Amino acid sequence: MRVATDGKLFDVDYIAGEKKEDEVELIQFLRPHGKRKRMLATIGEDLAKLAEDMMISAEELKDGRVAVYVMMKGEHTESEIVEIADNGPGENSPTECLKRLIRKKAEEK
């Protein structure tokens, strides 16, 4: 999952139908007014299963990096965890940050 500074999307698909077993749904908040888009991110079946009870969102920051947020459904927002990702490929990409956050949140259960 990547978000471009011009608002165009990379490595994600618009939700047009059923999500696959290796995908999770997330809400992307777009600049400048926080418009919401439902997205899918491919993360693998094992992690997608762990994320079933999680709420996931992401937003592009003013400096072009991406904040990725994960919390359990029904949890107070104070329990939400976040990582700041580089807006590009690599081990600190938004998708890799999302995978780490899902693992971390699953360990908290």
N, C-alpha and C positions, 0 to 999 in steps of 0.2 A: 504494500500500500504506500503510495506516495502522493503528495499534494504539490502542485506547482504554484509558483507565485502568481501566475496569471489565472489561477482558479481551475485550470484544466487538471484532469486526474490521470495518474499513472498506476499501473499494477493493481487496479481495482476495477470492479464491474458494477454498473448500476444494478440494483435489484430489479430484475425483470420477471423473475419467476421463483421457483424453489431454490433454496440455497443447497449447495452440495455438501456432502458429509465432511469435507475438509475445509469448509469455509465458516466464517463467523460474520454476523451482521454488526455493523457499527454505525454510529452517527458521526458524520463529518460536519463540523461547524465552519462555514465559509466566511471569509473576510469580505467586506468590511462590517457587515451587520449581523453576522452569526446565523445566516440562513442555514437550515439543516438539510443534509442529504443523507439518505440511507444508502449504505455501501456494503459490499462484501469484500472480505480479505481472505485469501487462501493461506492457511497456516498449518494444515495437516490434520488428519482425522483425530489423532489422540488429543491434540490441543483444542480442537473444536469441541470435542466431547467435554473436556474440562471446563470450557467457557460457556456451556449451556445456560448456567444460572448467573452469568455475568452481564453487566452493562458496559459497553465499550464505546468510547468516543475519541475523536481526534480533532485538533484544530491547528491551522498554520499560524505561527507566531509572526510578529512584525519583522523579525530578523530572518524569516524564511525557514527556520527549523519547525518541527512539528511536535506538539505536545500530545501524548497518547495517554488516555485515562482508562482505568479499569476499576470496577467495583461490583460487588455482589448485588443482585436484585434484592430490593428490600432493605439494604444496608443504608445507614446514614451517610451522607456525602463526606463526612469527616474520615470515613474508612476508605475512601477512594485513593488509589495509588496512581502515580504519574511518572513518566519518563519523558525526557526531551530527546527527540531523534533528529538526526541529520536528514535533510530532505533529499535523499538520494539512496543509491544502493550501498551495501556494505553491512558490517556487523552492528552499526548503530542506525540502520535504516528504520523507518517506522514499523515495518513488518517484524523485524528482529526485536525491536523494543516491545511490540505487542506480545510476541511469543514469551519474552522474559516476564512481562507483567502477568500474563495468564498463569504461568508456572508459579510465580510468587504468590498470587492471590489464591490459587488452589492449595498451596501449602498452608495458608492461614485458616482454611476451613476446619 
